[in-house]
Every structure is written in C-alpha cells, then in structure tokens.
Amino acid sequence: MMTRSFVAALVFALATGVASAAAQSEAPLTPAEVSLQAFGAKTPACLEWNDSCATCSRDATGAAHCSTPGIACQPHDIVCRVSKP
C-alpha cells in the first residue's frame, strides 16, 4: 500500500518531468539569430536599426554597416528606425 507522501512525491516528479520536457522542446534563439546583422538580413526593407547600443544602416548597395557598441552598454530589443518608403 502506498503512503500519501509517496503518492505526492510521485505526482510532483511526474509533473516536474512533463514541465521540463515541454520547456526543452522550444529551442532557445542563438546569439546569431538575435544579432544586429541577422535582423538586417531578415528585414531588407529596414534602412536603419539599433539595439540601443549599436546602430546599423544600409549603404547605397544595400550592404549593412554597424557601429561599435560602448563597453558597458546593455542591448535592448532591436528596432527598425528607418524603413524604405
């Protein structure tokens, strides 16, 4: 016969395992996927974008050029500041 504490521990272990498996199924974004360069590649209509640390812009050929971020800067979400009309 199972005790209540054993059943409670078993239910907790199963619930934790299911939650852990669900969390692991979503792959985290890699640094390359959230980089300024990746943002520019994914949004060709954006002419200027930044992450509050560095700013990127496209030249006449469409190539992206980015500034260097400050040493203690904490980047935020990347935002398109200027789009093609």
BELSULBEL-V515651 format. One line per field, one symbol per residue. psi: psi as a letter, one per 40 degrees, with the letter a starting at -180 (. if undefined). burial: I if it has 24 or more other C-alpha atoms within 12 Angstrom, else O. A space follows every 50 residues. Layout:
BEGIN
psi=???
burial=???
END
This chain:
BEGIN
psi=hiiddddddddddddddddddddedhhiiidddeidddddddgeehdhii fedihiiiadeeihhiihiidehhiaihhhdhii.
burial=OOOOOOOOOOOOOOOOOOOOOOOOOOOOOOOOOOIIIOIIOOIOOIIIII IOOIIIIIOOOOOIOIOOOOOOOOOOOIIIOOOOO
END
